[in-house]
Amino acid sequence: MTDSLTSSKNGVNVDLFFIPLNDISAAQTSLAESWLSDDELAKVRRYRDPKAQIKGLQVRAALRTVLSRYADLSPHEWCFEYGAKGKPSLTATLGQQTGLEFNLSHSGDWLLIGVAQFDGVESGLFGVDIERSRPKTDIYPILNHYFSPQETAALLALADEASQRQRFFDLWALKESYIKATGLGLAQSLKSFAFELKPFEQLAAESLELSCQDAGLRQACGVASMLNVYPHIPLQVPLQIPIHTLDLADSLHWQTHFGRLTEEYRFAISLAHAGNAALPITLTAQLSSIESLLADY
């Protein structure tokens, strides 16, 4: 079963799909290609590395199968448009028809797809990120360029390099989810906003059970049956940011969540709506293989 953090008729329903990207058969590859638009196929084929092409194809095909769970549309019927900085979204017609907001993130061998439904409130901003901790990354020269003074000071105050490295990628996931929600990407300075992230072991956690019928898949991926998600991470944002999808950007209320999928991977969710009060969030998660998603079709 899948548990939720909260439940409400007025609020936001967020479903997270964690998908390990593995090899697929030639038949499934052909099926996935048949769903993509000419533009999407062209983007996939621009990758020089054949492995990158396969992963790019899987990411786009998985998104289409996930979205088809929410509407009476086949995977090939979904149409997308892109913001000025490349953020994907449903076309205006499909957005109005389905009421869905989505975002996705790919790192290493994992894909995260988030689907949000704003129930009883106006649509808002939504972004997700999944990050792999890379042991060879020299994190310290990066701090002053991309982290706020508050974030840098808190990170350097940690007792050892291992803890500092974990905090670096935890914060990076949070910051990426935020700029993906705004749709501004790296056009927005990562130093212009700050997250207050307590030491991991001190965060108040509520357990979220991954809905995964295939225990073998969960064990093979190193994912625990209970996924700890840490809600309401404090965020300091600039008073004005040039967001064109909602009016009164300075009155947006942000809500962020953070968790670790495995020792190597962590994820974050950022969402906002116009107003000053928090919305109840129903948050669910499930683990699915790319093969099972494609097998449904």
Buried (B, 14 or more C-beta within 10 A) or exposed (E): EBBBBEEBEEBBBBBBBBBBBBEBEEEBBEBBBEBBEEEBBEBBEEBEEEEEBBBBBBBBBBBBBBBBEBBEBEBBEBEBEEBEBEBBBBEEEBBEEBBBBBBBBBBBBBBBBBBBBBBEEEBBBBBBBBBBBEEEEEBBEBBEEBBBEEBBEBBEEBEEEEBBBBBBBBBBBBBBBBBBBBBBBEEBEBBEBBBEBEEBEEBEBBEBBBBBEEEEBBEEBEBBEEBBBBBBBEBEBEEEBEBEEBEEBEEBBBBBBBBBBBEBBBBBBBBBBBBEEEBBBBBBBBBBBBBBBBEEB
